[in-house]
Amino acid sequence: MVHPLVTVGAVILFGVLGLGLAGDLRIAVILSAAIPMFTIYTVLAQETGHEGLASLALLMATVASFVTLNVAIFLLV
């Protein structure tokens, strides 16, 4: 939840500086920051033997994103 909030702050800051994005692009940037991590996260963790923990983290992030993405879409649109 921190990454999307930082992204919103950056979008607002760039808008104040005159480097703002168009409406649809602004929404796309914020929603892209709100999606869960990529599935390669688990593959990369295999090198250190933490694939089980990484897959659990990925599962929890995906489940939580069901709620948070719907709230973000509701607030942005």
C-alpha positions in Angstrom: 0.0 0.0 0.0 3.0 2.3 0.4 4.1 2.1 -3.2 0.8 3.3 -4.7 0.7 6.1 -2.1 4.2 7.2 -3.0 3.2 7.0 -6.7 0.2 9.3 -6.1 2.5 11.7 -4.3 4.9 11.7 -7.3 2.1 12.2 -9.7 0.8 15.2 -7.7 4.4 16.6 -7.3 5.1 16.3 -11.1 1.7 17.9 -11.8 2.7 20.9 -9.6 6.0 21.1 -11.4 4.2 21.3 -14.7 5.2 17.7 -15.8 1.7 16.2 -15.2 0.2 13.3 -17.0 -3.1 13.1 -18.9 -6.1 11.7 -16.9 -6.0 8.1 -18.2 -2.3 7.8 -18.1 -2.3 9.1 -14.5 -4.8 6.4 -13.5 -2.7 3.7 -15.4 0.5 4.7 -13.5 -1.2 4.5 -10.1 -2.9 1.2 -10.9 0.3 -0.3 -12.2 2.0 0.6 -8.9 -0.9 -1.1 -7.0 -0.7 -4.6 -8.7 1.1 -7.4 -6.8 4.6 -8.5 -7.5 5.4 -10.5 -10.7 5.4 -14.3 -10.5 9.1 -14.4 -11.3 9.6 -13.4 -7.7 9.2 -17.0 -6.6 11.6 -18.2 -9.3 14.3 -15.8 -8.2 13.9 -16.9 -4.6 14.7 -20.5 -5.6 18.4 -19.6 -5.7 18.5 -19.0 -2.0 16.1 -21.8 -1.1 13.2 -19.6 0.0 10.8 -20.5 -2.8 8.1 -21.6 -0.3 8.2 -18.3 1.6 8.3 -16.4 -1.6 5.2 -18.2 -3.0 3.4 -17.6 0.3 4.2 -13.9 0.1 3.0 -13.9 -3.6 -0.2 -15.6 -2.6 -0.9 -13.2 0.2 -0.2 -10.2 -2.0 -2.5 -11.5 -4.7 -5.3 -12.1 -2.2 -4.9 -8.7 -0.6 -4.8 -7.0 -4.0 -8.3 -8.2 -4.8 -9.5 -5.8 -2.2 -7.0 -3.0 -2.6 -7.2 -2.8 -6.4 -11.0 -2.7 -6.3 -10.8 0.2 -3.8 -8.2 2.0 -5.9 -10.3 1.6 -9.1 -13.3 2.9 -7.2 -11.4 6.0 -5.9 -9.7 6.7 -9.2 -12.6 6.3 -11.6 
